[in-house]
């Protein structure tokens, strides 16, 4: 991850493209699990090593038709719009992002984020409606701001086992040395069942055993 140009909101650093063979991806054990997710429109949190994050994302987009929806950019765009509506300079927003917790600036930023967070839900809904049902999964990336600003709970309705989704919803969960499992920036994802999380890497997409949340193939 790297610091965003506009605020300290984290974002993925694109390092290159990866163009896998679709048949190979879908035929692997992990590919079969993802294909099942597409057809059943399930919610999955995909634990991906930060070293492979870009390549695995490319594989999911190229091999499974996933829509790469960057949460950071959606949120920043809406925050800019909201700030402009009330005449708040963007430089002031950037400064508030570094303000001490509990300060007037930090509280004001929290309010701006709260007003803007609905744009993320709207973007997911819009992306889900651009293709026939159960055909094009939505891959949420750069989700760090949801944890940073205390809004991971917005994912709970998407993960709910009773939710009827138009498309499968996947969220990329970078696996770092001090951030392993279903965590975003050290904060737990609101999963409805342990099976909604599994580790995914290029080897598993190539036919190697898939490691689940419990550590078993």
C-alpha positions as CSV (number, residue, x, y, z in Angstrom):
1,X,0.0,0.0,0.0
2,X,1.0,3.6,-0.3
3,X,-0.3,7.0,0.9
4,X,-2.9,8.4,-1.4
5,X,-2.0,11.6,-3.2
6,X,-5.0,13.5,-1.8
7,X,-5.2,12.2,1.8
8,X,-3.6,9.4,3.8
9,X,-6.3,7.0,2.6
10,X,-4.5,3.9,1.5
11,X,-4.5,2.7,-2.1
12,X,-3.0,-0.2,-4.1
13,X,0.2,0.5,-6.0
14,X,-0.1,-0.8,-9.5
15,X,3.0,-2.7,-10.4
16,X,2.1,-4.3,-13.7
17,X,-0.4,-6.5,-15.5
18,X,-0.9,-10.3,-15.4
19,X,-2.8,-12.0,-18.2
20,X,-3.7,-15.6,-17.2
21,X,-5.5,-18.2,-19.3
22,X,-9.1,-18.2,-18.4
23,X,-9.6,-21.9,-18.7
24,X,-6.6,-22.7,-16.4
25,X,-8.0,-20.3,-13.8
26,X,-11.5,-21.7,-13.8
27,X,-10.3,-25.2,-13.8
28,X,-8.2,-24.9,-10.7
29,X,-9.6,-25.8,-7.3
30,X,-9.7,-22.1,-6.2
31,X,-11.2,-21.3,-9.6
32,X,-14.0,-23.8,-9.0
33,X,-14.7,-22.2,-5.7
34,X,-14.8,-18.7,-7.3
35,X,-17.0,-20.0,-10.1
36,X,-19.4,-21.4,-7.6
37,X,-19.5,-18.1,-5.8
38,X,-20.4,-16.3,-9.0
39,X,-23.3,-18.6,-9.7
40,X,-24.6,-18.5,-6.2
41,X,-23.9,-14.7,-5.8
42,X,-22.1,-15.2,-2.5
43,X,-19.9,-12.9,-0.4
44,X,-16.2,-13.8,-0.1
45,X,-13.3,-12.1,1.6
46,X,-10.2,-13.1,-0.3
47,X,-7.0,-13.2,1.7
48,X,-4.2,-12.2,-0.7
49,X,-0.6,-11.7,0.0
50,X,0.3,-8.0,-0.5
51,X,3.1,-9.1,-2.8
52,X,0.6,-10.7,-5.2
53,X,-2.2,-8.4,-4.7
54,X,-2.0,-6.7,-8.2
55,X,-1.4,-9.9,-10.1
56,X,-4.2,-11.8,-8.3
57,X,-6.6,-8.8,-8.9
58,X,-5.6,-8.9,-12.6
59,X,-6.3,-12.7,-12.6
60,X,-9.8,-12.2,-11.1
61,X,-10.6,-9.4,-13.6
62,X,-9.2,-11.2,-16.6
63,X,-10.2,-14.8,-15.8
64,X,-13.5,-14.3,-14.0
65,X,-14.8,-11.0,-15.4
66,X,-14.7,-9.3,-12.0
67,X,-15.3,-5.5,-11.7
68,X,-12.4,-4.0,-9.8
69,X,-14.1,-1.4,-7.6
70,X,-11.6,0.8,-5.7
71,X,-13.3,2.0,-2.5
72,X,-10.7,4.6,-1.8
73,X,-11.3,6.4,-5.1
74,X,-15.1,6.3,-4.8
75,X,-14.9,7.7,-1.3
76,X,-12.4,10.5,-2.2
77,X,-14.5,11.5,-5.2
78,X,-17.6,11.8,-3.0
79,X,-15.8,13.6,-0.3
80,X,-14.5,16.1,-2.8
81,X,-18.1,16.7,-4.1
82,X,-19.5,17.0,-0.6
83,X,-16.7,19.5,0.4
84,X,-17.3,21.6,-2.7
85,X,-21.0,21.8,-2.0
86,X,-20.4,23.5,1.4
87,X,-17.4,25.5,0.2
88,X,-14.8,23.6,2.2
89,X,-11.3,23.8,0.6
90,X,-9.9,20.4,-0.2
91,X,-6.6,21.4,1.4
92,X,-8.5,21.7,4.7
93,X,-9.8,18.2,4.3
94,X,-6.3,16.9,3.7
95,X,-5.0,18.8,6.8
96,X,-7.9,17.3,8.9
97,X,-6.8,13.8,7.9
98,X,-3.6,14.4,9.9
99,X,-5.3,16.1,12.8
100,X,-5.2,14.6,16.4
101,X,-8.1,12.3,17.3
102,X,-10.9,14.3,19.0
103,X,-9.9,17.6,17.5
104,X,-12.4,19.8,15.8
105,X,-10.8,19.1,12.5
106,X,-10.9,15.3,13.0
107,X,-14.5,15.4,14.1
108,X,-15.4,17.5,11.0
109,X,-13.6,15.0,8.8
110,X,-15.5,12.1,10.4
111,X,-18.8,13.9,9.6
112,X,-17.7,14.4,6.0
113,X,-16.8,10.7,5.7
114,X,-20.2,9.7,7.2
115,X,-22.0,11.8,4.6
116,X,-19.9,10.4,1.8
117,X,-19.9,6.7,2.7
118,X,-23.3,6.0,1.0
119,X,-21.5,6.6,-2.3
120,X,-19.7,3.3,-1.8
121,X,-22.9,1.4,-1.4
122,X,-24.3,3.2,-4.5
123,X,-21.2,2.3,-6.5
124,X,-21.6,-1.4,-5.6
125,X,-25.2,-1.4,-6.5
126,X,-24.5,0.4,-9.8
127,X,-21.7,-2.0,-10.7
128,X,-23.9,-5.0,-9.8
129,X,-26.6,-3.9,-12.3
130,X,-24.3,-3.6,-15.3
131,X,-24.6,-7.3,-16.3
132,X,-27.1,-10.1,-16.0
133,X,-27.4,-11.5,-12.5
134,X,-24.8,-14.1,-11.3
135,X,-22.4,-13.3,-14.2
136,X,-20.0,-10.6,-13.1
137,X,-18.6,-10.5,-9.6
138,X,-17.8,-7.2,-7.9
139,X,-14.3,-7.1,-6.4
140,X,-13.9,-4.5,-3.7
141,X,-10.3,-3.3,-3.4
142,X,-8.5,-0.5,-1.5
143,X,-10.9,-0.9,1.5
144,X,-8.6,0.5,4.1
145,X,-10.6,3.7,4.6
146,X,-13.6,1.7,5.8
147,X,-11.5,0.4,8.7
148,X,-9.6,3.7,9.3
149,X,-12.8,5.7,9.7
150,X,-14.9,3.0,11.4
151,X,-17.2,2.0,8.6
152,X,-16.5,-1.7,8.1
153,X,-20.0,-2.4,9.4
154,X,-21.4,-1.2,6.1
155,X,-20.2,-4.5,4.7
156,X,-22.4,-6.6,7.1
157,X,-25.5,-6.4,4.9
158,X,-23.5,-7.6,1.9
159,X,-22.1,-10.5,3.9
160,X,-25.4,-11.5,5.5
161,X,-26.3,-15.1,4.4
162,X,-29.9,-14.1,3.8
163,X,-29.0,-11.2,1.5
164,X,-30.1,-11.6,-2.1
165,X,-27.3,-10.1,-4.3
166,X,-27.4,-9.5,-8.0
167,X,-23.8,-10.5,-8.3
168,X,-21.2,-12.2,-6.1
169,X,-19.3,-9.7,-3.9
170,X,-15.6,-10.2,-3.3
171,X,-13.4,-8.1,-1.1
172,X,-9.6,-8.2,-1.4
173,X,-8.0,-8.5,2.0
174,X,-4.2,-7.9,1.9
175,X,-2.3,-10.3,4.0
176,X,0.6,-8.5,5.8
177,X,3.0,-9.7,8.4
178,X,0.9,-8.1,11.2
179,X,-2.4,-8.3,9.5
180,X,-3.4,-12.0,8.8
181,X,-6.8,-13.4,8.3
182,X,-10.1,-11.6,7.8
183,X,-8.8,-8.2,8.9
184,X,-8.6,-4.8,7.2
185,X,-5.9,-2.6,8.9
186,X,-6.2,-4.8,12.0
187,X,-10.0,-4.6,12.3
188,X,-12.2,-7.7,11.7
189,X,-14.5,-7.9,8.8
190,X,-18.2,-8.4,9.7
191,X,-18.4,-11.9,8.2
192,X,-21.5,-14.0,8.7
193,X,-19.7,-17.3,8.6
194,X,-16.0,-18.5,8.7
195,X,-16.3,-20.0,5.2
196,X,-16.7,-16.6,3.7
197,X,-12.9,-16.1,4.1
198,X,-10.2,-18.0,2.3
199,X,-6.7,-17.4,1.2
200,X,-6.1,-17.0,-2.5
201,X,-2.8,-16.8,-4.4
202,X,-1.4,-17.4,-7.9
203,X,-0.5,-21.0,-7.0
204,X,-4.0,-21.9,-5.9
205,X,-5.4,-20.4,-9.1
206,X,-3.0,-22.6,-11.0
207,X,-4.3,-25.8,-9.5
208,X,-2.5,-26.0,-6.2
209,X,-4.5,-26.8,-3.0
210,X,-6.7,-23.9,-1.7
211,X,-6.1,-23.0,1.9
212,X,-9.2,-22.1,3.8
213,X,-9.6,-19.9,6.9
214,X,-9.0,-22.9,9.1
215,X,-5.8,-23.8,7.4
216,X,-7.1,-26.9,5.8
217,X,-7.3,-27.6,2.0
